[in-house]
Amino acid sequence: MSQGKPSIPRGTRDFGPDKMLRRNHIIGTIKKVYQTYGFLPLETPSMENLSVLTGKYGDEGDRLIFKILNSGNFLSDVNTEQFNEGYKKITPLISEKALRYDLTVPFARYVAMNRHTLTFPFRRYQIQPVWRADNPQKGRYREFYQCDADVVGTDSLLCEAEILCMLKEVFEKLGITAYKVKLNNRKILAAIAEACGNPGQETDLCVAIDKLDKISREDVFKELYLKGFSESAVEKLQPVLDLKGSNTEKLDQISAFLQGSALGLQGVNEIREIFTYYKNFTSTTPEEFVEVDFTLARGLGYYTGAILEVKALGVSIGSISGGGRYDNLTGVFGQPNLSGVGISFGIDRIYDVMDELNLFSTLSVDATKVLVCHFDPESLAEGQKITYLLRLNGIYSEVYPESAKIKKQLSYADGKQIPYAIIIGSDEIKNQRYTLKNLLTGTQEALALEEIIKTIS
């Protein structure tokens, strides 16, 4: 019976060898930076207990969690009355597990489970796929990789400064030069809501002002009115939205605006302290790539201190990295008062940015460098020995596996974009000098194997 044309689910992608080589370059670059800063690798299961994930991302996040149906007759524990009450009632009865939504909550669960064996502060990096039942669109997928690094067990703002250093180092190594890190503090957002006369409504405030780059200011104000903000409250908010100048000038202005709020001023001082530590770590200033933005809001369910988001400039792609400080994320797992800070790189979006900016065109990837070509069984045997020695010297190489005309063998090399070919015939075997052909320039010369290794290396 015909199954029809094969396809993959919307919001997912296949990655062929050419794309995987590029993705591995991105992942390898980030991993190397993480290791440089003392982070250790960690992996957690693709699925978690549904109870671990729900309630950690807000109502919207909970809706986007991919639930996994229980094995067997998953409706066996559901009666007609429960079924008629809707999906919220029956979901816990038919689904005990779910695909992980991010890497942060599984990390918090891991820390809580292993707190007696970990050395704090605990630094870990984690590079694995996550899943979200989102509406697929450009730069947004239902399956995508995250590349996280977190430090947990310390409230030192040195960690935030190191995150800024890592961001700069990663993007420099990847060749992404036009980008901006937006930085804010959750304490400042809470203080702004209080200053407007709506204490405790920073979430409503954040959700509204976070849309400023998508809808007009007037529409944002309308949303605030619907949430209970008065006209006078919105009027008080407008100076915050109009802040201009350098980071230092913005911090001075918001300090004046929040002069009666100890919490807000604490948030301002934390940003100043992060900048001071950053300058001590490097020979540059954060002004080059960091912009203080008091309208930035993310991770409203768990961030309590610094929050940041990174966007590449000149491309129509969303944020490519983000993170922040959380004071009690592990509390729900029985490990209260454990502060941490983390950063996450969106591998798929970074790939799209680099592709759009044509940054892969000059990339030297870890692919086959040499194809060993042969005319007959004798030269094939010689080619196997040469291939063995090339690989011993760290040169990625392969020998053409079949008996074929040299033209076909070279066509194979061209199709795989292999830059060199070694051509072996009876004369080459006799003289122990083999024809090395540069497939990019078309030039060739007869060289001893040692010379070939030196040339390619």
SULRAPE-V663923 format. One record per helix or strand of 2 or more residues. SS is the DSSP state (@ for helix, = for strand). FROM is the first residue (numbers start at 1). LEN is the number of residues. If there is no record, write none. Layout:
# SULRAPE-V663923
ss	from	len
SS	FROM	LEN
SS	FROM	LEN
This chain:
# SULRAPE-V663923
ss	from	len
@	17	20
=	40	2
=	47	3
@	50	4
@	58	6
=	67	2
@	80	5
@	87	8
=	97	3
@	104	10
=	122	10
=	143	10
@	158	17
=	179	7
@	186	10
@	202	8
@	217	10
@	231	11
@	247	11
@	262	20
@	286	3
=	290	3
=	306	7
=	321	6
@	329	5
=	340	7
@	347	10
=	370	5
@	377	16
=	397	3
@	406	10
=	420	5
@	426	6
=	434	5
=	444	4
@	449	8
